[in-house]
Amino acid sequence: MAHQVTGVVALSKGAPVSLETILVPDPGPGEALVKVAACGVCHTDLHYREGGINDDFPFLLGHEAAGTVEAVGEGVTEVAPGDYVILNWRAVCGQCRSCKRGRPQYCFATHNAKQKMTLADGTALSPALGIGAFAEKTLVAAGQCTKIDPAAPATAAGLLGCGVMAGLGAAMNTGNVGRGDSVAVIGCGGVGNAAIAGARLAGARTIIAVDLDPRKLEWATGLGATHTVNAKDTDVVEAIRAATEGNGADVVIDAVGHPETYKQAFFARDLAGTVVLVGVPNPTMTIELPLIEVFGRGGALKSSWYGDCLPSRDFPMLIDLYLQGRLDLDAFVSETIGIGDVEKAFERMHHGDVLRSVVVL
C-alpha cells in the first residue's frame, strides 16, 4: 500500500520548488518507513535544485532530518517501529574494501532504499542523498536510521544528519583537533560554525573564526571562537599568524571550498599543520600551489567527507553531549518554518541571513 503525503520537489533545473503529492511505498526488505518530524534546509538541497549534483530530476529534496520509524521491512533488525532516529546518508555496507579494512566511515557502497517514491502520476523521484525528507513520510534503507535519545527535539537532532555533523567532524574526526591546539576556520556559515563548536569540544586553546560577514563572526564567538577576523579588510594569513605567536594554526579548516580560501588555509597553517577542506568546491574550480611549499611545510592536506563520521558511533554520542548542555545544537536553528516555505528559506540561506532554517512537519 502506498502512503500519500505532501513533499517538496524540484521538478526542473533552476525552477522554484513546489509542493507535490508523493506516493511512498510500504518498506520492502532492508527498508524503513519514517515519519519525518523536522528537516533542516541545507545548501546541498539548493545544489540539487540548481542541477549542481546531477540531472536526475525530479528531486524529492530534504535530507537533514529526524523522525520516528513507522514500519520496517523484512530482515530489518537495526531499528523497529517507534524508534526515534536521525536519518543519515552513510548506511555502511560492511562489505566494501574500506569497511573490510575497518574504516566504515569511508564506506564506498552505502545503502539506499531499493523502491522508488513517486509523484501521483507514477513519475519516479530521486531523493536527495537517498533520503528525501521534505515530506511527511519518507522511505530509506534501514541503515540510514540511527536511533537516538528521544529527549532531544527533532529541530536540533536532525541537524546532525548533514551540515552540523560535517563541521563537527571536520574538526574532531578529519582534523583530529586535540587539547591545546590552535584552529582557524575560514567560512562561518552552518558548517564552519559547527567546526568551531567541534574544535571547542575537542579542547582547542585558540579558535580563530574568519568570514566577511560580521553577523557570522558574532555567531562564531557564541559557539566558541576566541578570535575573529573580518576577511573583507584584513589579510587572513597574517591575522591567523598574529593570533598564533607568528606560527600559523595547527589545523585550518576551509568551510568555503574556493581556491582563494584554500590557499589562505594552506599558508595560514603551522609547519606540519593540517588543512581540512570541508566546503564543497564548484566542479570547474582548480588550484595551483608551489610544490616546494607542499613539501616544505609538511603536515597533511585532507578532505572531509560528511565529517568522516560513523553515524552509529557519532550521532548518539553528540546527542548525549547536547542533552548534557555541552553542545549547543539549538544555536544553529535560526528559524522554524512550514513545508511550504522552503523556497523562501533558500533565499535567506543564499543571502547568509540564517545558520539553519528548519522545516517542522
DRENZA-976330 format. One line per field, with one value per residue (C-alpha): residue number from 0; residue in one letter; x, y, z. Coordinates in pm, 1 decimal. Example, Ala and Ser with C-alpha at 12.3 -4.5 7.8 and 13.67 -1.06 7.14 Angstrom:
num: c(0_1)
residuo: c(A_S)
X: c(1230.0_1367.0)
Y: c(-450.0_-106.0)
Z: c(780.0_714.0)
***
This chain:
num: c(0_1_2_3_4_5_6_7_8_9_10_11_12_13_14_15_16_17_18_19_20_21_22_23_24_25_26_27_28_29_30_31_32_33_34_35_36_37_38_39_40_41_42_43_44_45_46_47_48_49_50_51_52_53_54_55_56_57_58_59_60_61_62_63_64_65_66_67_68_69_70_71_72_73_74_75_76_77_78_79_80_81_82_83_84_85_86_87_88_89_90_91_92_93_94_95_96_97_98_99_100_101_102_103_104_105_106_107_108_109_110_111_112_113_114_115_116_117_118_119_120_121_122_123_124_125_126_127_128_129_130_131_132_133_134_135_136_137_138_139_140_141_142_143_144_145_146_147_148_149_150_151_152_153_154_155_156_157_158_159_160_161_162_163_164_165_166_167_168_169_170_171_172_173_174_175_176_177_178_179_180_181_182_183_184_185_186_187_188_189_190_191_192_193_194_195_196_197_198_199_200_201_202_203_204_205_206_207_208_209_210_211_212_213_214_215_216_217_218_219_220_221_222_223_224_225_226_227_228_229_230_231_232_233_234_235_236_237_238_239_240_241_242_243_244_245_246_247_248_249_250_251_252_253_254_255_256_257_258_259_260_261_262_263_264_265_266_267_268_269_270_271_272_273_274_275_276_277_278_279_280_281_282_283_284_285_286_287_288_289_290_291_292_293_294_295_296_297_298_299_300_301_302_303_304_305_306_307_308_309_310_311_312_313_314_315_316_317_318_319_320_321_322_323_324_325_326_327_328_329_330_331_332_333_334_335_336_337_338_339_340_341_342_343_344_345_346_347_348_349_350_351_352_353_354_355_356_357_358_359_360)
residuo: c(M_A_H_Q_V_T_G_V_V_A_L_S_K_G_A_P_V_S_L_E_T_I_L_V_P_D_P_G_P_G_E_A_L_V_K_V_A_A_C_G_V_C_H_T_D_L_H_Y_R_E_G_G_I_N_D_D_F_P_F_L_L_G_H_E_A_A_G_T_V_E_A_V_G_E_G_V_T_E_V_A_P_G_D_Y_V_I_L_N_W_R_A_V_C_G_Q_C_R_S_C_K_R_G_R_P_Q_Y_C_F_A_T_H_N_A_K_Q_K_M_T_L_A_D_G_T_A_L_S_P_A_L_G_I_G_A_F_A_E_K_T_L_V_A_A_G_Q_C_T_K_I_D_P_A_A_P_A_T_A_A_G_L_L_G_C_G_V_M_A_G_L_G_A_A_M_N_T_G_N_V_G_R_G_D_S_V_A_V_I_G_C_G_G_V_G_N_A_A_I_A_G_A_R_L_A_G_A_R_T_I_I_A_V_D_L_D_P_R_K_L_E_W_A_T_G_L_G_A_T_H_T_V_N_A_K_D_T_D_V_V_E_A_I_R_A_A_T_E_G_N_G_A_D_V_V_I_D_A_V_G_H_P_E_T_Y_K_Q_A_F_F_A_R_D_L_A_G_T_V_V_L_V_G_V_P_N_P_T_M_T_I_E_L_P_L_I_E_V_F_G_R_G_G_A_L_K_S_S_W_Y_G_D_C_L_P_S_R_D_F_P_M_L_I_D_L_Y_L_Q_G_R_L_D_L_D_A_F_V_S_E_T_I_G_I_G_D_V_E_K_A_F_E_R_M_H_H_G_D_V_L_R_S_V_V_V_L)
X: c(0.0_135.4_120.8_4.3_189.1_297.2_661.7_890.3_1002.0_1244.8_1082.1_1342.8_1678.9_1671.0_1292.4_1136.4_1046.2_683.3_463.9_356.8_161.3_410.1_340.0_562.1_555.2_548.6_902.2_1045.9_1338.5_1603.2_1393.4_1223.7_931.9_998.1_751.6_957.6_934.9_1182.2_1429.6_1694.0_1729.3_2082.8_2291.2_2302.0_1927.1_1979.0_2261.8_2016.9_1761.3_2024.7_2142.6_2476.0_2466.0_2324.4_2038.1_1811.4_1508.6_1258.9_1421.3_1245.3_1450.0_1546.4_1795.5_1894.2_1617.6_1491.4_1169.5_1009.1_1022.6_668.8_731.3_1021.3_1064.1_1172.1_1508.4_1546.9_1698.7_1873.2_1555.6_1191.3_862.5_850.9_1226.1_1327.6_1601.9_1826.6_1846.6_2191.2_2335.8_2610.8_2439.0_2755.4_2761.5_3012.6_3147.7_3339.9_3718.4_3700.7_3462.5_3673.5_3979.5_3799.2_3723.6_3343.3_3339.6_3470.4_3225.6_3222.8_2891.3_2640.4_2281.8_1964.9_1608.7_1555.4_1196.2_1115.9_894.9_689.6_473.0_99.5_128.1_390.4_698.6_992.2_1159.4_1528.8_1551.0_1822.1_2118.6_1895.7_1666.7_1407.1_1286.5_1096.2_791.7_561.6_697.2_996.3_1135.6_1501.3_1737.3_1715.1_2085.5_2011.4_1827.8_2035.7_1848.0_1895.6_1758.0_1401.8_1461.8_1637.1_1396.5_1390.8_1467.7_1812.3_1878.9_1809.2_2093.3_2341.7_2213.8_2430.0_2570.3_2640.6_2791.5_3007.2_3151.5_3189.3_3354.3_3587.9_3742.7_3704.8_3750.0_3930.3_4136.2_4192.8_4197.5_4347.7_4377.0_4571.3_4568.9_4519.4_4245.5_4133.5_3802.8_3751.6_3381.2_3139.4_2808.8_2641.4_2926.6_3204.5_3039.0_2989.2_3363.5_3422.3_3193.1_3378.5_3717.7_3590.8_3462.0_3798.3_3982.6_4140.5_4305.7_4286.7_3995.6_4007.0_3691.2_3727.7_3442.6_3330.6_3005.5_3012.0_2690.7_2855.5_3158.0_2923.4_2762.7_3111.1_3203.1_2893.5_2992.4_3348.3_3571.6_3840.8_3942.8_3758.7_3895.5_3690.7_3843.0_3691.2_3951.2_4221.5_4494.9_4368.5_4703.8_4874.8_4583.5_4591.1_4967.8_4932.3_4687.7_4921.3_5250.9_5355.0_5345.7_5015.5_4740.4_4779.5_4460.0_4298.4_3952.7_3826.4_3447.1_3402.4_3557.4_3709.7_4065.3_4136.4_4019.5_4206.1_4528.6_4467.3_4422.7_4736.7_4961.0_4799.6_4890.5_5194.1_5473.5_5345.7_4996.0_4678.2_4445.2_4092.4_3866.9_3500.9_3343.5_3232.2_3404.9_3242.8_3339.4_3512.9_3749.7_4123.2_4415.1_4787.8_5038.4_5419.8_5517.7_5818.7_5575.7_5366.3_5683.9_5849.7_5552.9_5489.0_5176.7_4861.3_4610.4_4278.9_3924.9_3641.9_3351.7_3048.4_3289.4_3436.4_3157.6_3022.9_2657.1_2612.5_2907.1_2884.2_2514.3_2423.1_2741.4_2675.7_2312.0_2429.1_2660.8_2368.3_2145.2_2427.4_2444.7_2792.7_2696.0_2450.4_2268.5_1982.6_2217.0_2219.0_1840.3_1780.7_1411.1_1147.9_926.4_649.7_690.3_564.0_839.6_1146.0_1188.6_1193.3_1439.7_1672.5_1674.7_1758.8_2030.8_2176.3_2197.0_2358.1_2069.1_2045.2_2257.9_1971.2_1604.8_1433.4_1111.1_876.3_629.0)
Y: c(0.0_342.8_630.2_958.1_1256.4_1608.5_1673.5_1946.5_1866.1_2026.3_1946.1_2101.7_2273.7_2618.8_2629.1_2717.7_2413.2_2310.4_2115.4_1789.6_1479.3_1197.5_823.5_641.0_258.6_31.5_-78.6_-380.6_-597.7_-386.1_-68.0_157.6_398.1_709.9_976.0_1294.9_1541.2_1809.0_1866.2_2136.6_2338.9_2264.8_2412.8_2065.8_2081.4_2405.2_2241.8_1966.8_2224.5_2404.9_2084.6_2101.3_1736.9_1556.8_1582.3_1309.0_1536.9_1543.8_1550.0_1499.2_1739.1_1732.9_1511.0_1669.8_1513.6_1335.2_1143.9_819.5_479.6_384.5_46.3_-175.5_-436.0_-797.6_-868.8_-532.4_-564.9_-228.3_-35.4_-106.7_82.4_357.2_421.3_786.6_831.3_1071.7_999.5_969.4_920.8_684.6_348.1_139.2_-182.8_-379.2_-546.2_-289.6_-261.6_29.2_-146.2_-462.6_-257.3_-131.4_211.8_215.3_595.5_587.5_320.7_322.9_137.9_298.1_172.8_347.8_220.9_-5.7_101.9_437.0_706.4_866.6_1158.6_1089.5_1013.0_745.2_952.1_817.8_1064.4_1095.8_1152.5_1396.9_1198.7_892.4_1041.1_1291.5_1425.0_1740.4_1515.4_1392.1_1039.2_900.2_559.1_486.7_196.3_80.6_151.2_518.4_534.1_596.0_552.7_831.4_951.7_1081.6_1362.7_1562.6_1775.9_1690.6_2051.2_2018.8_1647.6_1644.0_1889.9_1614.1_1441.2_1662.7_2013.8_2028.2_1679.5_1778.2_2070.8_1895.1_1601.0_1819.9_1935.1_1628.5_1345.5_1467.4_1742.2_1538.2_1857.7_1792.1_1961.5_2285.5_2306.3_2623.7_2607.6_2851.0_2814.1_3002.9_3049.4_3070.5_2951.7_2644.2_2404.3_2643.6_2733.5_2364.8_2318.3_2590.3_2409.5_2085.1_2245.2_2375.8_2032.3_1879.0_2117.5_2365.2_2656.9_2911.8_2914.7_3176.9_3247.0_3404.7_3547.2_3852.2_3893.4_4045.5_3857.9_3523.9_3621.7_3708.6_3365.8_3211.1_3387.8_3245.6_2894.7_2911.7_3130.9_3309.6_3540.6_3676.4_3801.6_4002.1_3897.7_4199.2_4435.7_4211.7_3987.0_3646.3_3467.0_3743.2_3768.6_3394.5_3408.0_3704.8_3510.0_3209.7_3371.6_3410.7_3037.8_2965.8_2734.8_2364.3_2296.0_2523.2_2428.2_2565.7_2563.2_2767.1_2549.6_2817.2_2831.5_3158.4_3035.9_2708.7_2898.8_3104.3_2782.7_2632.2_2928.6_3002.2_2667.6_2597.7_2369.5_2010.0_2152.0_2018.6_2171.2_2031.2_2105.6_2060.7_2332.1_2185.4_2344.0_2412.6_2129.4_2378.9_2514.5_2444.2_2542.1_2589.5_2569.4_2573.3_2208.8_2302.7_2460.5_2143.1_1951.4_2209.0_2275.1_1906.0_1811.0_1698.3_1821.8_1646.6_1646.9_1579.3_1369.4_1408.0_1496.6_1145.0_1041.1_699.9_772.2_471.7_593.3_971.1_1061.4_907.6_1049.2_1400.2_1388.1_1291.9_1595.0_1811.7_1682.1_1744.8_2108.2_2070.1_2106.0_2383.4_2245.5_2488.1_2776.2_2656.9_2681.0_3034.1_2976.7_2705.7_2710.6_2517.6_2276.1_2541.9_2788.1_2607.1_2833.3_3142.0_2964.9_2910.4_3287.9_3360.8_3094.7_3237.0_3583.7_3449.7_3554.6_3221.7_2938.8_2696.1_2719.0_2402.9_2268.1_2133.0_1874.2)
Z: c(0.0_-91.5_156.2_4.3_152.0_60.8_-32.0_-167.2_-520.6_-766.3_-1099.3_-1327.7_-1317.8_-1160.2_-1123.9_-787.1_-580.9_-549.4_-311.8_-471.6_-377.0_-315.6_-308.0_-57.8_-69.7_231.4_324.1_149.8_266.2_437.3_425.1_680.0_655.6_865.4_975.7_949.1_1239.6_1126.2_843.4_801.2_481.7_359.7_75.1_-77.8_-141.3_-331.3_-528.4_-630.3_-741.3_-946.9_-1116.4_-937.6_-822.9_-1126.7_-1374.4_-1234.4_-1199.6_-1041.0_-696.2_-364.8_-153.4_214.8_393.4_728.0_934.2_1242.1_1294.9_1407.2_1240.3_1139.9_977.1_871.3_600.9_611.7_770.1_944.7_1291.0_1340.8_1417.6_1499.9_1473.3_1733.7_1736.6_1729.9_1470.5_1282.9_910.7_756.7_410.1_519.7_566.0_567.3_365.1_574.8_260.6_55.4_69.4_314.4_553.2_542.5_636.8_947.3_804.1_768.2_789.5_430.9_306.6_-74.5_-119.4_116.0_102.3_-11.0_-38.7_-339.4_-406.1_-562.1_-419.9_-698.6_-795.0_-812.4_-1185.3_-1122.6_-1213.9_-1013.5_-777.3_-695.8_-318.4_-211.9_-76.7_-82.5_183.9_54.9_389.4_294.0_315.2_586.9_537.5_353.1_259.9_336.0_384.4_745.7_786.8_719.5_1053.0_1366.9_1693.1_1948.3_2282.8_2223.9_2474.4_2201.6_1992.7_1624.2_1525.1_1684.0_1639.5_1267.1_1200.7_1278.6_965.8_743.9_790.8_1161.7_1156.8_859.9_1054.8_1388.4_1216.8_1011.1_1338.3_1561.0_1311.3_998.9_1161.0_1477.3_1682.8_2025.0_2360.9_2340.1_1959.6_1761.4_1497.0_1228.4_1043.8_718.5_641.7_934.0_795.5_941.5_862.1_964.8_1292.8_1362.6_1307.0_1566.6_1810.8_1737.1_1797.4_2129.2_2228.3_2136.1_2369.6_2126.7_2307.8_2025.9_1777.8_1502.5_1301.3_956.1_748.0_550.3_745.4_1097.6_1184.5_1119.1_1322.7_1609.0_1581.5_1580.1_1902.4_2068.1_1960.9_2090.2_1871.8_2074.7_1786.2_1481.9_1150.1_901.1_568.9_394.4_538.1_688.5_547.6_659.0_666.2_861.7_1106.5_1178.9_1226.4_1459.8_1675.0_1694.2_1802.3_1440.1_1366.9_1198.4_1322.2_1391.7_1195.7_936.0_811.0_479.4_507.6_187.9_-82.8_-307.0_-447.1_-266.6_73.8_24.7_-44.4_268.4_466.9_315.4_400.6_738.9_896.0_1109.1_991.1_999.0_1034.3_875.8_617.8_608.1_311.0_406.1_187.5_-145.2_-448.2_-782.5_-1023.1_-1253.3_-987.1_-997.5_-776.0_-823.2_-536.9_-536.1_-499.1_-286.7_-37.0_-27.8_54.1_277.4_504.5_566.4_752.7_578.5_321.8_382.2_250.9_492.9_363.3_591.6_871.6_831.9_1066.2_1152.3_1237.7_1466.1_1674.9_1648.1_1649.7_1989.4_2146.5_2018.1_2124.8_2474.7_2476.5_2364.2_2644.0_2893.5_2778.6_2628.7_2261.5_2175.1_1871.3_1932.0_1845.5_1483.2_1447.9_1320.7_1246.2_1217.5_907.9_738.0_447.1_206.3_299.3_159.1_-145.1_78.2_306.3_10.1_-43.0_321.0_314.8_-7.2_149.6_469.1_691.3_875.8_1005.0_951.3_865.3_988.8_842.1_1110.0_980.6)
***
